[in-house]
């Protein structure tokens, strides 16, 4: 975690140059600590103790380029909350946030929510470094609850997930005010950006709070639909079939394909079964349908099909209507109100592309908002880039594609339309090092 001493070790005020003071007021924060730093990117914050590498480990490939030094002010703090799972900064308090304000500001603000059930520094490497290097202020939230037992937060099923959306809105409003006050001029552009659950938050904000943003970039956001598909519809059949598949069953192999997982992604199945599929199914099912397993808390890990209350046998469509109502609270409608660019890997082995972004593109079109959307299917991309270094000839990192999409969004807002939606093929002859450095959308 960030060392408490590091938060108190400010550089001289002159380090913030024309940006002014190391004191920043974030409206509504219950606690906030601001320091001037010589470098706000992860290169600098790792050295100074103002990020937590564990928050973002495994999300990017080792070859993703770094940026030069970005001096400025960092504010760490939290908003009032009753849950205490986030131990960063020694605070044992949820709704923690980080706000970074570069000396050389371009007038913009990027707001992000953490992927998975990670904490507020999770987007530092994947998103924050680029935003800061390009002159944006950058704000990120832990979404109000963290960790595998996030479902313990709240009273009603779905409360913890609904809080994620509230906390992003809260941070956006507070950050806009703080940034404007700090630089003594208004924010001219506010962008939402995120991956996985963070991408879901981008989608939801642009659907439900479009007046707060100018646009967003969605990196494989989670799709929640009360009538499906959602992760509770495609993970159980994969969990149920995997043991037989691992034992050599061809019918079990077909069952996993039928659940939506891409042909050619088989080399990723064992890892995702062990690390992602089982845990993800159990904790999100516990959040929206706690009655399924009675007194158990998030079921029984890796239970065999046929075991009572086993998540491998979970059938979302057969559950009581109250479950769909819980999901409806956080569902997506496709009614985006600002430009959105979506990226999704064809080998995503947690949120298969045919059950997620392919569907979301159709939902947006059906809502009559297709002109506000660009969708890029990235051949050989997985859900996150952490396995790219293990399979450099079989996987392609999405990090460089996100960077291109982020810049394309900026151009779109200046009147230059991005390339049409389409598939980003692996360029002929491209080496893994080439793919780690750049990505063309069209």
C-alpha positions as CSV (number, residue, x, y, z in Angstrom):
1,X,0.0,0.0,0.0
2,X,1.1,3.6,-0.3
3,X,3.3,4.5,2.7
4,X,1.8,7.0,5.1
5,X,5.1,8.8,5.2
6,X,5.2,9.3,1.4
7,X,1.9,11.1,1.5
8,X,3.4,13.7,3.9
9,X,6.7,14.1,1.9
10,X,5.9,17.0,-0.4
11,X,8.4,18.5,-2.8
12,X,9.0,22.2,-2.6
13,X,6.1,24.3,-3.8
14,X,8.2,25.5,-6.7
15,X,7.9,21.9,-8.2
16,X,4.4,22.8,-9.2
17,X,5.6,25.8,-11.2
18,X,2.8,27.8,-12.9
19,X,0.1,25.4,-11.7
20,X,0.5,27.0,-8.3
21,X,-0.2,25.4,-5.0
22,X,0.1,22.0,-3.5
23,X,-3.1,22.6,-1.6
24,X,-6.2,21.4,-3.5
25,X,-9.8,21.3,-2.2
26,X,-11.9,18.3,-3.4
27,X,-15.6,19.2,-2.5
28,X,-17.3,16.5,-0.3
29,X,-14.1,14.6,0.6
30,X,-14.0,13.5,4.2
31,X,-10.2,13.3,4.0
32,X,-7.7,14.5,1.5
33,X,-3.9,14.8,1.4
34,X,-2.2,16.8,-1.4
35,X,1.5,16.7,-2.3
36,X,3.6,18.2,-5.1
37,X,5.5,15.5,-7.0
38,X,8.3,15.6,-9.6
39,X,6.5,12.9,-11.6
40,X,2.8,11.9,-11.6
41,X,3.3,8.9,-14.0
42,X,3.8,5.4,-12.6
43,X,7.6,5.7,-13.2
44,X,7.7,8.5,-10.6
45,X,4.9,7.4,-8.3
46,X,6.3,3.9,-7.9
47,X,9.6,5.5,-6.7
48,X,7.9,8.0,-4.4
49,X,5.3,5.7,-3.0
50,X,2.2,7.4,-4.5
51,X,0.8,4.4,-6.3
52,X,0.2,0.8,-5.4
53,X,1.6,-1.6,-8.1
54,X,-0.6,-4.4,-6.8
55,X,-3.7,-2.4,-7.8
56,X,-2.6,-2.5,-11.5
57,X,-0.4,-5.6,-11.8
58,X,-1.4,-7.9,-14.7
59,X,-3.5,-5.4,-16.6
60,X,-0.9,-4.3,-19.1
61,X,1.9,-6.0,-21.1
62,X,5.5,-5.4,-20.1
63,X,6.2,-3.8,-23.5
64,X,3.7,-1.0,-23.2
65,X,5.8,2.2,-23.6
66,X,6.3,4.6,-20.7
67,X,6.1,8.4,-20.8
68,X,8.4,11.1,-19.7
69,X,8.3,12.9,-16.4
70,X,5.0,14.8,-15.6
71,X,5.4,17.1,-12.6
72,X,2.3,18.2,-10.7
73,X,0.1,17.7,-7.7
74,X,-1.5,14.5,-6.4
75,X,-4.4,14.4,-4.0
76,X,-5.3,11.2,-2.2
77,X,-8.5,11.0,-0.2
78,X,-11.9,9.4,0.4
79,X,-15.5,10.4,0.5
80,X,-17.8,9.5,3.4
81,X,-18.7,5.8,3.4
82,X,-19.5,3.0,5.9
83,X,-17.5,0.1,4.3
84,X,-13.8,-0.4,5.1
85,X,-12.3,-3.0,2.7
86,X,-9.8,-0.6,1.0
87,X,-6.6,-0.7,3.0
88,X,-4.6,1.7,0.8
89,X,-2.9,4.5,2.6
90,X,-3.5,2.7,5.9
91,X,-7.0,4.2,5.9
92,X,-9.2,1.1,5.9
93,X,-11.9,3.1,4.3
94,X,-13.7,2.7,1.0
95,X,-14.6,5.4,-1.6
96,X,-11.0,6.3,-1.8
97,X,-9.9,8.4,-4.8
98,X,-6.8,9.8,-6.4
99,X,-6.7,13.1,-8.3
100,X,-3.6,14.2,-10.3
101,X,-3.1,17.6,-11.7
102,X,-0.2,18.2,-14.1
103,X,1.7,21.5,-14.2
104,X,1.1,21.8,-17.9
105,X,-2.7,21.3,-18.1
106,X,-4.5,21.1,-21.4
107,X,-7.9,22.0,-19.9
108,X,-9.2,18.5,-19.8
109,X,-10.1,15.9,-17.2
110,X,-10.2,12.1,-17.5
111,X,-12.3,10.2,-14.9
112,X,-12.0,6.4,-14.4
113,X,-13.4,3.7,-12.2
114,X,-11.3,0.6,-11.3
115,X,-11.6,-2.7,-13.2
116,X,-12.6,-5.8,-11.5
117,X,-12.8,-5.3,-7.7
118,X,-9.5,-3.5,-7.6
119,X,-8.7,-0.2,-5.9
120,X,-8.2,3.4,-7.0
121,X,-4.7,3.1,-8.5
122,X,-5.7,0.2,-10.8
123,X,-5.8,2.5,-13.9
124,X,-2.6,4.3,-13.3
125,X,-0.5,2.4,-15.9
126,X,-3.2,1.6,-18.4
127,X,-4.9,4.9,-18.6
128,X,-3.5,7.5,-16.2
129,X,0.0,7.7,-17.6
130,X,-1.3,8.6,-21.1
131,X,-3.8,11.1,-19.8
132,X,-1.3,12.9,-17.7
133,X,1.4,12.9,-20.4
134,X,-1.1,14.5,-22.8
135,X,-1.9,17.2,-20.2
136,X,-5.2,16.0,-18.8
137,X,-6.0,16.0,-15.1
138,X,-6.7,12.4,-14.0
139,X,-9.2,11.2,-11.3
140,X,-9.9,7.6,-10.3
141,X,-12.1,5.9,-7.8
142,X,-12.2,2.5,-6.1
143,X,-16.0,2.5,-6.8
144,X,-17.0,2.5,-3.2
145,X,-16.3,-1.2,-2.4
146,X,-13.4,-3.4,-3.2
147,X,-12.1,-7.0,-3.0
148,X,-13.7,-10.4,-3.6
149,X,-16.3,-9.9,-0.8
150,X,-17.5,-6.6,-2.3
151,X,-21.0,-8.1,-2.2
152,X,-21.1,-7.6,1.6
153,X,-21.5,-3.8,1.0
154,X,-25.1,-2.6,0.9
155,X,-28.5,-3.8,2.0
156,X,-30.4,-4.9,-1.1
157,X,-29.1,-7.2,-3.8
158,X,-27.4,-5.0,-6.4
159,X,-26.6,-2.2,-3.9
160,X,-22.8,-2.7,-4.2
161,X,-22.9,-2.6,-8.0
162,X,-25.2,0.4,-8.1
163,X,-22.8,2.3,-5.8
164,X,-20.1,2.0,-8.4
165,X,-22.1,4.3,-10.7
166,X,-22.9,6.7,-7.9
167,X,-19.2,7.0,-6.9
168,X,-18.0,7.7,-10.4
169,X,-20.6,10.5,-10.8
170,X,-19.6,11.8,-7.3
171,X,-15.9,11.9,-8.3
172,X,-16.6,13.5,-11.6
173,X,-18.5,16.4,-10.0
174,X,-15.9,16.8,-7.3
175,X,-13.0,16.6,-9.6
176,X,-14.4,19.1,-12.1
177,X,-14.8,21.6,-9.2
178,X,-11.4,20.9,-7.7
179,X,-9.6,21.1,-11.1
180,X,-11.3,24.3,-12.1
181,X,-10.4,25.9,-8.7
182,X,-6.8,24.7,-8.8
183,X,-6.1,26.1,-12.3
184,X,-8.5,29.1,-11.9
185,X,-10.3,28.3,-15.1
186,X,-13.1,26.0,-16.1
187,X,-12.6,22.4,-17.4
188,X,-13.1,22.4,-21.1
189,X,-13.4,18.7,-21.7
190,X,-14.3,15.8,-19.5
191,X,-13.7,12.2,-20.7
192,X,-14.7,8.9,-19.1
193,X,-12.3,5.9,-19.6
194,X,-12.1,2.4,-18.2
195,X,-11.5,-1.3,-18.8
196,X,-13.6,-4.3,-17.8
197,X,-15.9,-3.1,-15.0
198,X,-14.4,0.3,-15.6
199,X,-15.6,0.1,-19.2
200,X,-19.1,-0.7,-17.9
201,X,-18.9,2.5,-15.8
202,X,-18.1,4.5,-18.9
203,X,-21.1,3.0,-20.7
204,X,-23.4,3.7,-17.8
205,X,-22.2,7.2,-17.3
206,X,-22.7,8.1,-21.0
207,X,-26.1,6.6,-20.9
208,X,-27.3,8.1,-17.6
209,X,-25.1,11.2,-17.0
210,X,-24.1,12.4,-20.4
211,X,-24.2,16.0,-19.5
212,X,-21.2,15.5,-17.3
213,X,-19.0,14.2,-20.1
214,X,-17.8,15.0,-23.6
215,X,-17.2,11.4,-24.6
216,X,-15.6,8.1,-23.4
217,X,-13.5,5.1,-24.3
218,X,-14.7,1.7,-23.2
219,X,-12.1,-1.1,-23.0
220,X,-14.1,-4.4,-22.9
221,X,-16.8,-3.1,-20.6
222,X,-18.9,-5.7,-18.7
223,X,-22.4,-6.0,-20.2
224,X,-25.3,-6.2,-17.8
225,X,-28.7,-6.9,-19.2
226,X,-31.7,-8.1,-17.1
227,X,-32.9,-10.4,-19.9
228,X,-29.3,-11.5,-20.7
229,X,-26.7,-12.0,-21.8
230,X,-24.7,-11.2,-18.8
231,X,-21.8,-13.0,-17.1
232,X,-24.3,-15.1,-15.0
233,X,-25.7,-16.6,-18.3
234,X,-22.4,-17.7,-19.9
235,X,-20.1,-18.6,-17.0
236,X,-22.1,-21.4,-15.4
237,X,-22.1,-23.6,-18.6
238,X,-18.4,-23.1,-18.9
239,X,-17.8,-24.0,-15.3
240,X,-20.0,-27.0,-15.7
241,X,-18.3,-28.3,-18.8
242,X,-14.7,-27.5,-18.0
243,X,-13.7,-30.5,-15.9
244,X,-15.0,-32.9,-18.6
245,X,-13.3,-30.9,-21.3
246,X,-10.0,-31.1,-19.4
247,X,-10.5,-34.8,-19.3
248,X,-10.8,-34.9,-23.1
249,X,-14.6,-34.7,-23.7
250,X,-15.4,-33.3,-27.2
251,X,-19.0,-32.6,-26.2
252,X,-17.8,-30.6,-23.2
253,X,-15.5,-28.6,-25.5
254,X,-18.5,-27.8,-27.7
255,X,-20.5,-26.8,-24.7
256,X,-17.9,-24.1,-23.8
257,X,-17.9,-22.9,-27.4
258,X,-21.7,-22.8,-27.3
259,X,-21.5,-20.7,-24.1
260,X,-19.8,-18.0,-26.2
261,X,-16.1,-18.6,-25.8
262,X,-14.1,-18.2,-29.0
263,X,-12.7,-21.1,-31.0
264,X,-8.9,-20.7,-30.7
265,X,-9.1,-19.5,-27.1
266,X,-8.7,-23.0,-25.7
267,X,-5.1,-22.3,-24.6
268,X,-6.5,-19.7,-22.2
269,X,-9.3,-21.8,-20.7
270,X,-7.3,-23.6,-17.9
271,X,-6.0,-20.3,-16.5
272,X,-9.4,-18.6,-16.7
273,X,-11.2,-21.5,-15.1
274,X,-8.7,-21.5,-12.2
275,X,-8.4,-17.7,-11.8
276,X,-11.5,-16.0,-13.2
277,X,-14.5,-18.1,-14.1
278,X,-15.3,-19.7,-10.8
279,X,-14.6,-16.7,-8.6
280,X,-16.3,-14.2,-10.9
281,X,-19.5,-16.3,-11.1
282,X,-19.7,-16.9,-7.4
283,X,-19.1,-13.3,-6.2
284,X,-21.4,-11.6,-8.7
285,X,-24.1,-14.1,-8.3
286,X,-23.9,-13.6,-4.5
287,X,-24.3,-9.8,-5.1
288,X,-27.6,-10.1,-7.2
289,X,-28.9,-13.5,-6.0
290,X,-27.7,-14.3,-2.4
291,X,-30.6,-16.7,-1.8
292,X,-29.3,-19.2,-4.3
293,X,-26.8,-20.7,-1.9
294,X,-28.8,-20.2,1.3
295,X,-26.5,-19.4,4.3
296,X,-23.3,-19.8,2.3
297,X,-21.3,-16.7,1.3
298,X,-20.6,-16.8,-2.4
299,X,-21.1,-20.5,-2.7
300,X,-18.5,-23.4,-2.8
301,X,-15.3,-22.9,-4.8
302,X,-14.9,-25.3,-7.8
303,X,-17.9,-27.4,-6.8
304,X,-18.8,-30.3,-9.0
305,X,-22.0,-30.1,-11.0
306,X,-24.7,-31.8,-9.0
307,X,-23.5,-30.5,-5.6
308,X,-26.3,-28.7,-3.9
309,X,-26.3,-24.9,-4.5
310,X,-23.4,-25.3,-6.9
311,X,-22.7,-22.3,-9.1
312,X,-21.8,-24.5,-12.0
313,X,-25.5,-25.4,-12.1
314,X,-26.7,-21.9,-11.8
315,X,-29.6,-21.1,-14.3
316,X,-30.2,-17.4,-14.4
317,X,-33.3,-17.6,-16.5
318,X,-34.9,-19.9,-13.9
319,X,-34.3,-17.7,-10.9
320,X,-37.0,-15.6,-9.2
321,X,-38.0,-12.3,-10.8
322,X,-36.3,-10.5,-8.0
323,X,-33.0,-11.5,-9.4
324,X,-33.7,-9.9,-12.8
325,X,-34.9,-6.8,-10.9
326,X,-31.6,-6.5,-9.1
327,X,-29.8,-6.7,-12.4
328,X,-32.1,-4.2,-14.0
329,X,-30.9,-1.6,-11.5
330,X,-27.5,-1.6,-13.1
331,X,-28.5,-2.7,-16.7
332,X,-27.3,-0.9,-19.8
333,X,-29.8,0.4,-22.4
334,X,-27.6,1.6,-25.2
335,X,-28.9,5.1,-25.0
336,X,-25.6,6.8,-24.9
337,X,-25.7,10.6,-25.1
338,X,-22.1,11.4,-26.0
339,X,-19.5,9.8,-28.4
340,X,-18.2,6.4,-27.3
341,X,-15.4,4.2,-28.6
342,X,-15.4,0.6,-27.7
343,X,-12.5,-1.9,-27.9
344,X,-12.9,-5.7,-27.4
345,X,-10.5,-8.6,-28.0
346,X,-11.7,-11.5,-30.1
347,X,-10.1,-13.9,-27.6
348,X,-11.5,-12.4,-24.5
349,X,-11.9,-15.4,-22.2
350,X,-13.7,-13.7,-19.4
351,X,-16.3,-11.7,-21.2
352,X,-16.5,-13.4,-24.6
353,X,-17.0,-10.8,-27.4
354,X,-20.1,-12.5,-28.9
355,X,-21.8,-12.2,-25.5
356,X,-20.7,-8.7,-24.7
357,X,-19.6,-5.9,-27.0
358,X,-21.1,-7.5,-30.1
359,X,-24.4,-7.4,-28.3
360,X,-23.8,-3.9,-26.9
361,X,-23.2,-2.5,-30.4
362,X,-26.6,-3.9,-31.4
363,X,-28.2,-2.5,-28.3
364,X,-26.8,1.0,-29.1
365,X,-28.0,0.7,-32.7
366,X,-31.5,-0.4,-31.6
367,X,-31.6,2.7,-29.3
368,X,-30.9,4.9,-32.3
369,X,-27.5,6.0,-31.0
370,X,-25.3,4.3,-33.5
371,X,-23.9,7.5,-34.9
372,X,-22.3,8.2,-31.5
373,X,-20.5,4.8,-31.4
374,X,-17.4,3.3,-32.9
375,X,-16.6,-0.3,-32.2
376,X,-13.3,-2.0,-32.9
377,X,-12.9,-5.8,-32.6
378,X,-9.2,-6.5,-31.9
379,X,-8.1,-9.8,-33.3
380,X,-6.2,-11.9,-30.7
381,X,-6.9,-9.6,-27.8
382,X,-7.7,-11.1,-24.5
383,X,-9.7,-9.5,-21.6
384,X,-6.6,-7.8,-20.1
385,X,-3.0,-7.8,-21.3
386,X,-1.3,-9.6,-18.5
387,X,-1.0,-12.9,-20.4
388,X,0.5,-11.3,-23.5
389,X,4.0,-11.7,-22.3
390,X,3.4,-15.4,-21.7
391,X,1.8,-15.9,-25.2
392,X,3.5,-13.2,-27.3
393,X,2.8,-15.0,-30.6
394,X,-0.8,-15.8,-29.8
395,X,-2.1,-12.8,-28.1
396,X,-2.1,-9.1,-28.9
397,X,-2.1,-6.3,-26.3
398,X,-5.1,-3.9,-26.3
399,X,-3.1,-1.2,-24.4
400,X,-1.7,0.4,-27.6
401,X,-5.2,0.2,-29.2
402,X,-6.7,2.0,-26.2
403,X,-4.1,4.7,-26.6
404,X,-5.0,5.2,-30.2
405,X,-8.7,5.2,-29.4
406,X,-8.2,7.7,-26.7
407,X,-6.5,10.1,-29.1
408,X,-9.1,9.3,-31.7
409,X,-11.8,10.4,-29.3
410,X,-10.0,13.7,-28.8
411,X,-9.9,14.2,-32.6
412,X,-13.6,13.3,-32.8
413,X,-14.5,16.0,-30.4
414,X,-12.6,18.4,-32.5
415,X,-14.6,17.4,-35.6
416,X,-12.4,14.7,-37.1
417,X,-14.5,11.5,-37.2
418,X,-12.6,8.3,-36.3
419,X,-12.4,5.3,-38.6
420,X,-15.6,3.3,-39.1
421,X,-16.3,0.5,-36.8
422,X,-14.5,-2.7,-37.8
423,X,-12.0,-5.4,-37.0
424,X,-8.4,-4.6,-36.2
425,X,-6.4,-7.4,-37.8
426,X,-3.0,-8.5,-36.8
427,X,-0.7,-6.7,-39.3
428,X,1.3,-9.1,-41.5
429,X,4.8,-9.4,-40.3
430,X,4.2,-7.5,-37.1
431,X,6.4,-8.7,-34.2
432,X,5.2,-8.8,-30.6
433,X,7.4,-5.7,-30.0
434,X,5.6,-3.9,-32.8
435,X,2.2,-4.7,-31.4
436,X,3.2,-3.5,-27.9
437,X,4.1,-0.1,-29.3
438,X,1.3,0.8,-31.7
439,X,-2.1,0.1,-33.0
440,X,-4.1,1.4,-36.0
441,X,-7.9,1.6,-35.8
442,X,-8.4,1.6,-39.5
